[in-house]
């Protein structure tokens, strides 16, 4: 059934920079994350394109130390925050799965189809 899953407020995300969340895709439990980067909000499936492992170690740390890219803590793949494209590492050229995010009245939602 289509709908929306509330994830956070814009203020929470702006302060924390990333927020992990659980969702279902075609009935399968998945994990995603929200990111605040250059004043923009993005949502991605938390799954490296090299091997199907989370980018973080469960600690919600997705950004490189300089805060300019996402990094897979296991394999070192580096991704652009606004596009999800892997720019360095074992899966260069691949892209993180971007999730449909909506912002309404300061609330961030995942648009769900099942």
NORMOTA-V996150 format. One record per backbone hydrogen bond with DSSP energy under -1.0 kcal/mol. CO is the residue of the C=O (numbers start at 1). NH is the residue of the N-H. If there is no record, write none. Layout:
# NORMOTA-V996150
CO:NH / CO:NH
This chain:
# NORMOTA-V996150
3:112 / 5:110 / 8:108 / 9:13 / 10:14 / 11:15 / 12:16 / 13:17 / 17:36 / 19:34 / 21:32 / 23:30 / 25:28 / 28:25 / 30:23 / 31:46 / 32:21 / 33:44 / 34:19 / 35:42 / 37:40 / 40:37 / 42:35 / 43:99 / 44:33 / 45:47 / 51:53 / 53:48 / 55:73 / 62:71 / 64:67 / 69:64 / 70:79 / 72:76 / 77:72 / 78:87 / 78:88 / 79:70 / 80:84 / 84:96 / 85:80 / 86:93 / 88:78 / 89:92 / 91:94 / 94:86 / 97:45 / 100:111 / 102:109 / 104:107 / 106:10 / 107:104 / 108:7 / 108:8 / 109:102 / 110:5 / 112:3
